[in-house]
């Protein structure tokens, strides 16, 4: 069976739909949207104008009230408004001007409103009596008002909008004289009261600039020279209350307001397009989305290593082929990952075992070599002396030394065998009930002779309940090791304090001697095999370095809590075992 191509079907249907929709939409937009948008803005300005004029004509506002109400009207409607009098002045703004007395005694007024910017006002340093030269256009009935284009104060030019190349050719009026009085904005006016929007420029453009058909009756688009922003302007001629005209200006918003205009302009187009598009999208969703969603869900489960579900193949096309391939991929991945995980786990386990065995082998060889080196050397030396006959009178002494070293080697081998059995699990604890206080007293009795040689004695503080459940012989080995170490490393002529106590469900054994405190490294490593606090490993203190390692294995098999701590006077070793009695072990 020939397989149909979902790619071709999707491409053809989508292309036809998009060509139809885009063609209709752009044809209608390019034909009439610009005119529609402009007319819409003008109609909006008309409505706002008539609403304001109805309020203005019914009120008798002062100058301050007029300015306040116009400012409120502007803020509410996002527009700019200028009420022009018969002398082309903006009456809804405070009058900022400079009065000049020329050498012939004639007084002129220089209008500053909407001519100077904020930065110009801030650097304008004018005083009565200053010499001033102003260039511009004279206007008014008596030609006493001058439109400011260039101003020089005390021979310093402070304002100029005349291009240098036109300075000599431009026919403008010039007034020279002395400043007799002035009204310019203070700091508060600069912050709140002066309009810098350029509406005065619009007024000048409308009345004083040659326009060769640019102005279409009373509405037009004005482009600001500095910013390039486009403003929609509507001019309302008026002779009410001495007004010549009223200007209302709003910024042309090509994105925000154009989008709003489109929402009003395209209702029929969008409705029809959505109806047609809904039919196609419904068909597409049934044909394409359902199997794709199923594929996506399966792929997501595969990404989460869930390979339990298979996709049902319903189509003999690319989607059906993709479903088949995804099922096969899922099976292959599951098998491969399972095999890889098993191999990795086995490899890691083998590597860890090999590493531990290698470390144990190296450590064993290093430590046993060190421990056997000295006694073997002594045995060899003394044996050679006996063979050479150089010790005829000291045979007993030499034989004793050899026997002593052999005993040391024998003890080391026994300790190593015992530790090996404990670590490998070859030894099983022989558990029984016994009194730990009695065990301790027996150990003390055996160690008393060695303690007395150093002038030491024992102080044993016993608890009343002392029954425990464990391996008597192994616990005796633990206590004996602790006691012998306390004697071996303790200071002479001191007391070794031994104590048993009951703490809830456990019996605690502790032994403390007076000696130098252990370092942090010694506290951490004191339980390690072949580690000796006596770093020189001298024979004076004795010991194979395996005692505490054996103690650790025994106590761990008893699930006991144990440790070592420095105290104010010396070092304390302790362990805690579960007490026996009342169902508690």
C-alpha positions in Angstrom: 0.0 0.0 0.0 1.3 3.4 -0.9 1.8 5.5 2.1 0.3 9.0 2.1 2.6 11.9 3.2 1.4 13.9 6.2 4.1 16.5 5.3 2.6 17.2 1.9 -1.0 17.3 3.2 0.0 19.7 6.0 2.0 21.9 3.7 -0.7 22.3 1.0 -3.6 22.9 3.4 -1.6 25.4 5.6 -0.3 27.3 2.6 -3.8 27.7 1.0 -5.2 28.9 4.3 -2.4 31.4 5.0 -2.4 32.8 1.4 -6.1 33.4 1.6 -6.1 35.0 5.0 -2.9 37.2 4.5 -4.1 38.3 1.1 -7.5 39.5 2.3 -6.1 41.1 5.4 -3.3 43.1 3.8 -5.4 44.2 0.8 -8.0 45.8 3.1 -5.4 47.2 5.4 -3.3 48.9 2.7 -6.3 50.3 1.0 -8.1 52.1 3.9 -6.4 51.8 7.3 -4.3 55.0 7.2 -7.4 57.1 6.3 -9.5 55.3 8.8 -7.0 55.8 11.6 -6.6 59.6 10.9 -10.3 60.2 10.7 -10.8 58.2 14.0 -8.3 60.4 15.8 -9.9 63.6 14.4 -13.3 62.5 15.5 -12.0 61.8 18.9 -10.4 65.3 19.1 -13.8 66.8 18.0 -15.6 65.1 20.8 -13.1 66.2 23.5 -13.1 69.7 22.1 -16.9 70.2 22.3 -17.0 68.7 25.8 -14.4 71.2 27.0 -15.9 74.3 25.2 -19.3 73.6 26.7 -17.7 73.8 30.2 -15.5 76.8 29.3 -18.4 78.9 27.9 -20.6 78.2 31.0 -17.8 79.3 33.4 -16.1 82.5 34.3 -12.6 81.2 35.1 -9.7 83.4 36.2 -6.3 82.9 34.5 -5.1 80.5 37.2 -8.4 78.5 37.0 -8.2 78.4 33.2 -4.6 77.0 33.3 -5.6 74.5 36.0 -8.7 73.2 34.1 -6.8 73.0 30.8 -4.0 71.1 32.4 -6.5 68.6 34.0 -8.2 68.3 30.6 -4.9 67.5 28.9 -3.9 64.9 31.5 -7.2 63.1 31.4 -7.3 62.9 27.6 -3.5 62.6 26.8 -3.6 65.7 24.5 -2.1 69.2 24.4 -4.3 72.3 24.0 -3.5 75.9 23.1 -6.0 78.8 23.2 -4.7 81.5 20.8 -5.7 85.1 21.1 -5.8 87.7 18.3 -2.1 88.4 18.8 -1.2 84.8 18.3 -0.4 84.4 22.0 -1.3 81.3 24.1 -3.6 82.6 26.7 -3.8 79.4 28.8 -0.2 79.8 29.9 1.6 82.1 32.3 3.2 85.0 30.3 7.0 84.9 30.5 8.5 87.9 28.7 11.2 90.5 28.7 10.5 94.2 28.3 13.1 96.2 26.3 13.5 100.0 26.1 15.4 101.1 23.0 17.5 104.2 22.6 14.4 106.1 21.1 12.3 105.4 24.2 10.1 102.7 22.6 9.2 99.7 24.7 9.1 96.2 23.2 7.9 92.8 24.6 9.8 89.6 23.9 7.6 86.6 24.3 9.4 83.6 25.9 6.5 81.1 26.2 7.2 77.8 24.4 10.3 79.3 22.7 12.9 78.6 25.4 13.4 75.1 26.7 14.0 74.2 30.3 17.8 74.2 29.9 17.6 77.7 28.3 15.6 79.1 31.2 18.1 77.6 33.7 21.1 79.4 32.2 19.2 82.6 31.4 20.9 85.2 33.8 19.0 88.5 33.0 18.9 91.6 35.1 17.3 95.0 34.8 19.7 97.4 33.0 21.4 94.6 30.9 22.1 95.5 27.3 20.1 93.2 25.0 19.8 92.6 21.3 16.8 90.5 20.0 16.2 89.2 16.4 12.8 87.9 15.3 9.6 89.1 13.8 7.7 92.1 15.0 3.9 91.7 15.3 0.8 93.2 16.9 -1.1 96.4 16.1 1.8 98.7 17.1 4.6 96.3 16.2 5.7 96.2 19.9 5.8 92.4 20.2 8.7 90.4 18.8 8.9 86.6 18.2 12.2 85.5 19.6 14.7 83.8 17.2 18.0 85.1 18.6 19.0 86.9 21.8 22.3 88.5 23.0 22.8 89.7 26.6 25.7 91.9 27.4 27.4 90.9 24.1 26.9 87.2 24.9 24.6 85.1 22.7 22.3 83.1 25.0 19.7 81.8 22.4 19.8 81.2 18.7 17.6 79.2 16.3 18.9 81.0 13.1 21.2 78.8 11.1 24.7 80.4 10.5 24.4 80.2 6.7 21.2 82.2 6.8 22.3 84.7 9.4 23.1 87.4 6.9 20.4 86.6 4.3 17.4 86.0 6.6 15.2 89.2 6.7 14.3 89.5 10.4 13.6 92.4 12.7 16.1 93.5 15.3 15.5 95.3 18.5 18.4 96.6 20.6 18.1 98.4 24.0 18.1 97.9 27.8 16.1 95.4 29.9 13.7 97.4 32.0 11.7 94.6 33.6 11.1 90.8 33.0 9.1 87.9 34.1 10.8 84.5 33.8 9.9 81.2 35.6 11.4 80.4 39.0 12.6 76.9 40.0 9.0 75.7 40.8 7.7 76.9 37.5 10.6 75.1 35.8 9.6 71.8 37.4 5.8 72.1 37.2 4.6 75.1 35.2 6.4 75.4 31.8 5.2 73.5 28.8 8.0 72.2 26.6 5.9 70.0 24.3 6.3 72.3 21.3 2.7 73.3 20.7 3.9 76.9 20.2 6.0 75.5 17.3 2.8 74.1 15.8 1.1 77.5 16.1 4.0 79.2 14.4 4.0 76.5 11.7 0.3 77.0 11.1 0.3 80.8 10.9 3.8 81.9 9.9 5.3 79.2 7.7 4.6 79.0 3.9 3.0 75.7 3.3 2.2 75.0 -0.4 -0.8 72.7 0.3 0.5 70.9 3.3 -2.3 72.1 5.5 -5.6 70.5 4.7 -8.3 72.8 6.0 -8.3 72.5 9.8 -6.5 69.1 10.5 -3.1 68.0 9.6 -0.1 65.9 10.8 2.9 67.8 12.2 6.4 66.3 12.5 8.5 67.7 15.3 12.0 68.8 14.0 14.0 67.7 17.0 12.4 64.4 18.0 10.8 63.4 14.7 7.6 62.4 16.5 4.4 62.8 14.5 1.5 64.8 16.0 -2.1 64.9 14.8 -3.3 68.5 15.1 -6.9 69.9 14.8 -7.4 73.7 14.6 -10.8 75.1 15.6 -11.4 78.7 14.5 -13.1 80.8 17.1 -14.1 84.4 18.0 -15.5 83.6 21.4 -14.2 85.8 24.3 -11.5 87.3 22.2 -10.1 83.9 20.9 -8.7 83.6 17.4 -8.5 79.8 17.4 -8.0 76.7 19.5 -5.3 74.1 18.8 -5.6 70.5 20.0 -2.7 68.1 19.5 -2.3 64.4 20.2 0.6 62.1 19.4 0.3 59.6 16.6 0.8 56.2 18.2 1.7 53.8 15.4 1.6 50.6 17.6 -0.7 51.0 20.6 -3.5 53.1 19.1 -3.1 51.6 15.7 -3.8 48.2 17.3 -6.9 49.6 19.0 -8.0 51.0 15.7 -7.5 47.6 14.0 -9.7 46.0 16.7 -12.5 48.3 15.6 -11.7 48.0 11.9 -11.4 44.2 11.5 -14.4 42.7 13.3 -16.0 41.3 10.2 -12.7 40.2 8.7 -11.5 38.5 11.9 -14.9 36.8 12.5 -15.0 35.3 9.0 -11.3 34.3 9.1 -11.7 32.6 12.4 -14.7 30.6 11.2 -12.8 29.4 8.2 -9.7 28.8 10.3 -11.6 26.9 13.0 -12.7 24.4 10.4 -9.2 23.8 9.2 -7.8 23.7 12.7 -10.4 21.2 13.8 -9.4 18.9 11.0 -5.7 19.4 11.7 -6.1 18.7 15.4 -7.8 15.4 14.7 -5.3 14.4 12.0 -2.1 15.6 13.5 -2.2 16.6 17.2 -3.5 13.4 18.8 -0.9 11.0 17.5 1.8 13.6 18.0 0.7 14.1 21.6 0.8 10.3 22.1 4.3 10.2 20.7 5.4 13.1 22.9 4.1 11.4 26.0 5.9 8.2 25.1 9.1 10.1 24.4 8.8 11.9 27.7 8.4 8.6 29.6 11.5 7.2 27.7 13.4 10.3 28.9 12.4 9.3 32.4 13.6 5.7 31.8 10.0 4.4 31.7 9.8 1.8 28.9 6.6 0.0 30.0 4.1 1.4 27.4 4.0 0.8 23.7 2.4 3.1 21.1 -0.5 1.7 19.1 0.2 2.1 15.4 -2.9 3.6 13.7 -1.6 5.2 10.5 0.5 4.0 7.6 2.3 7.3 7.1 5.3 9.1 8.7 3.6 9.2 12.1 2.9 5.5 11.9 6.5 4.9 10.9 7.7 7.1 13.7 5.5 5.3 16.2 7.0 1.9 15.1 10.5 3.3 15.3 9.9 4.7 18.8 8.6 1.4 20.0 11.7 -0.4 18.7 13.9 2.3 20.2 12.2 1.9 23.6 12.7 -1.8 23.6 16.4 -1.5 22.5 17.1 1.2 25.1 15.5 -0.7 27.9 17.5 -3.9 27.1 20.7 -1.9 26.7 20.3 0.2 29.8 19.4 -2.9 31.9 22.5 -4.8 30.6 24.7 -1.7 31.1 23.5 -1.1 34.6 24.1 -4.7 35.6 27.6 -4.6 34.1 28.4 -1.3 35.7 27.2 -2.5 39.1 29.3 -5.7 38.8 32.3 -3.7 37.6 32.0 -1.2 40.4 31.7 -4.0 43.0 34.7 -5.8 41.5 36.8 -2.6 41.4 35.9 -1.8 45.0 36.8 -5.3 46.1 40.1 -5.2 44.2 40.9 -1.8 45.6 40.2 -2.9 49.2 42.2 -6.1 48.8 45.1 -4.3 47.2 45.1 -1.7 50.0 44.9 -4.4 52.6 47.7 -6.4 51.0 50.0 -3.3 50.8 49.2 -2.3 54.4 49.6 -5.8 55.7 53.0 -6.3 54.0 54.2 -2.9 55.1 53.2 -3.3 58.8 54.1 -6.9 59.2 57.5 -6.3 57.7 58.1 -3.5 60.1 56.9 -5.5 63.1 58.9 -8.6 62.2 62.1 -6.7 61.2 63.4 -6.0 64.7 62.8 -9.4 66.4 64.1 -11.3 63.4 67.2 -9.1 63.4 67.8 -9.7 67.1 67.3 -13.5 66.8 69.8 -13.6 63.9 72.4 -11.6 65.7 72.2 -13.6 68.9 72.1 -16.9 67.0 75.2 -16.0 65.1 76.9 -15.1 68.4 76.1 -18.5 69.8 77.4 -20.2 66.6 80.6 -18.3 66.8 81.2 -19.3 70.4 81.8 -15.7 71.6 79.3 -16.0 74.4 80.3 -19.1 76.3 79.5 -17.5 79.6 76.2 -15.8 78.5 74.5 -18.7 76.8 71.5 -18.5 79.1 71.1 -14.8 78.5 71.4 -15.1 74.7 69.0 -18.0 74.7 66.5 -16.0 76.8 66.6 -13.0 74.5 66.0 -15.3 71.5 63.1 -16.9 73.3 61.7 -13.5 74.2 61.8 -12.4 70.5 60.2 -15.6 69.4 57.5 -15.1 71.9 56.9 -11.6 70.5 56.6 -13.0 67.0 54.3 -15.7 68.2 52.0 -13.1 69.9 52.0 -11.0 66.8 51.0 -14.0 64.6 48.2 -14.9 67.1 46.9 -11.4 67.1 46.9 -11.3 63.3 45.0 -14.6 63.1 42.5 -13.5 65.7 41.9 -10.2 63.9 41.6 -12.0 60.6 38.9 -14.3 62.0 36.9 -11.4 63.4 37.1 -9.4 60.2 36.2 -12.3 57.9 33.4 -13.6 60.1 35.1 -16.9 60.7 34.7 -16.5 64.5 31.2 -16.7 66.0 30.5 -15.1 69.3 29.8 -17.5 72.2 27.1 -15.5 74.0 26.2 -16.0 77.6 25.0 -14.0 80.7 27.7 -12.8 83.0 28.5 -10.1 85.6 30.8 -7.5 84.1 32.0 -6.3 87.5 33.4 -9.7 88.3 35.1 -9.8 84.9 36.7 -6.4 85.5 37.9 -7.4 89.0 39.6 -10.5 87.6 41.4 -8.4 84.9 42.5 -5.9 87.6 43.9 -8.7 89.7 46.0 -9.9 86.8 47.3 -6.4 86.0 48.1 -5.3 89.6 51.6 -6.6 89.5 52.5 -4.5 86.4 50.8 -1.4 87.9 52.7 -1.7 91.2 56.0 -1.7 89.2 55.1 1.9 88.2 53.7 2.9 91.5 50.2 2.9 90.1 46.9 1.7 91.7 43.3 1.1 90.6 40.1 2.8 91.8 37.1 0.7 90.7 33.6 2.3 91.1 30.9 -0.4 90.5 27.3 -0.1 89.5 24.7 -2.4 91.4 23.2 -4.1 88.3 26.0 -5.5 86.2 24.5 -8.4 84.2 25.3 -8.3 80.4 24.8 -10.7 77.5 27.9 -11.3 75.4 31.0 -13.3 74.7 32.8 -13.4 78.1 36.2 -14.3 76.7 36.1 -11.6 74.1 34.9 -8.9 76.5 37.6 -9.9 78.9 40.1 -9.4 76.0 38.6 -5.9 75.5 38.8 -4.9 79.2 42.3 -6.4 79.5 43.5 -4.4 76.5 42.1 -1.2 78.0 43.6 -1.8 81.4 47.1 -2.8 80.1 47.2 0.2 77.8 46.2 2.5 80.8 49.1 1.0 82.8 51.6 1.1 79.8 50.9 4.7 78.8 49.9 6.2 82.2 52.2 8.3 84.3 53.9 6.7 87.3 52.5 7.0 90.8 49.0 7.8 89.6 45.6 6.2 90.0 43.7 4.5 87.2 40.0 5.1 87.5 37.6 2.4 86.3 33.9 2.8 86.5 30.7 0.9 85.5 27.4 2.7 85.4 23.8 2.1 84.1 22.4 4.5 81.5 18.8 3.5 80.6 19.1 0.2 78.8 22.9 0.0 78.7 25.8 -0.6 81.1 28.8 1.7 80.5 32.4 0.8 81.2 35.0 3.5 81.3 38.7 3.6 82.2 40.8 6.8 82.7 44.5 7.3 83.3 46.7 10.3 83.7 48.8 10.8 80.6 49.5 13.3 77.8 46.4 14.1 75.8 46.0 12.6 72.3 46.1 14.7 69.2 43.1 14.8 66.8 45.0 12.5 64.4 45.7 10.1 67.2 42.1 10.1 68.3 41.0 9.3 64.7 43.6 6.6 64.0 43.9 4.9 67.4 41.7 2.1 66.3 43.7 1.4 63.1 45.7 -1.8 62.6 49.5 -1.4 63.5 48.9 2.2 64.7 50.8 3.1 67.9 50.6 6.2 69.9 54.4 5.8 70.4 55.4 6.9 66.9 59.0 5.5 67.3 57.4 2.0 67.8 60.0 1.4 70.6 60.0 -1.8 72.5 59.9 -0.1 75.8 56.1 0.2 75.8 55.6 -3.1 74.0 52.4 -4.0 72.1 51.9 -5.2 68.5 49.7 -2.4 67.3 46.8 -4.8 66.8 45.2 -4.6 70.3 42.7 -1.8 69.7 42.0 -3.0 66.2 40.9 -6.3 67.7 39.0 -4.4 70.4 37.1 -2.5 67.7 36.1 -5.7 65.8 34.9 -7.3 69.1 32.8 -4.3 70.2 31.3 -3.9 66.7 30.2 -7.5 66.7 28.6 -6.9 70.1 26.9 -3.8 68.6 28.4 -1.8 71.4 28.9 2.0 71.5 32.6 2.8 72.1 35.1 5.6 71.8 38.0 7.5 73.2 38.2 11.1 74.5 40.7 13.5 76.1 39.9 14.7 79.6 41.4 17.4 81.9 43.7 14.9 83.5 44.4 12.4 80.7 42.5 10.0 78.3 39.3 7.9 78.8 38.3 4.8 76.9 34.7 3.6 77.1 32.1 1.2 75.7 28.4 0.6 76.3 26.7 -2.8 76.2 23.0 -3.7 76.4 22.2 -4.8 80.0 20.5 -8.2 80.6 17.3 -8.4 82.6 13.6 -7.5 82.4 13.6 -8.5 78.8 16.4 -6.1 77.9 19.5 -7.2 76.2 
